């Protein structure tokens, strides 16, 4: 259900940016979403269709760039994808890691006319 609040904030940002550029219509919205956010693209799309009605973003196409979770080992420096939420370094088996990808959630681009 957190997708509704996120989509409301995203639509507000989309409309604000479109106004800054005197846009008449928002045609496409590109979002970058990390795997660890737990955000479901279909839910965002559903909410966007509902709350964008009667705005210049109504009918805009939503595109998603999903980013897999990745980490870097603090002990050996190895960077790796986190598969099946296994949190240890596959090279040295250390649990001393930093998350380096997968938490992203931002508006990557807009296409307006």
URSULMO-V873908 format. One line per field, one symbol per residue. ss: DSSP state (H for helix, E for strand, - for the rest). psi: psi as a letter, one per 30 degrees, with the letter a starting at -180 (. if undefined). burial: I if it has 16 or more other C-alpha atoms within 10 Angstrom, else O. Layout:
ss = ???
psi = ???
burial = ???
This chain:
ss = -HHHHHHHHHHHHHHHHHHH-----EEEEEEEEEHHH---HHHHHHHHHHH---------EEEEEEE--EEEE-----EEE---------------EEEEE---EEEEEEEE-
psi = ffeeeeeeeeeeeeeeeeefghkfkjekkkkjkkeffgkjeeeeeeeeeeffkglffkfkkkkkjkklkllkkfeffkklkjkhhjglkfefgkgilkkflfgkjljelkjl.
burial = OOIIOIIIOIIOOIIOOIOOOOOOIIIIIIIIIIIIOOIOIOOIIOIIIOOIOOOIIIIIIIOOOIIIIIIIIOOOOOIIIIOOOOIIIOOOOOOOIOIOIIIIIOIOOIOIO
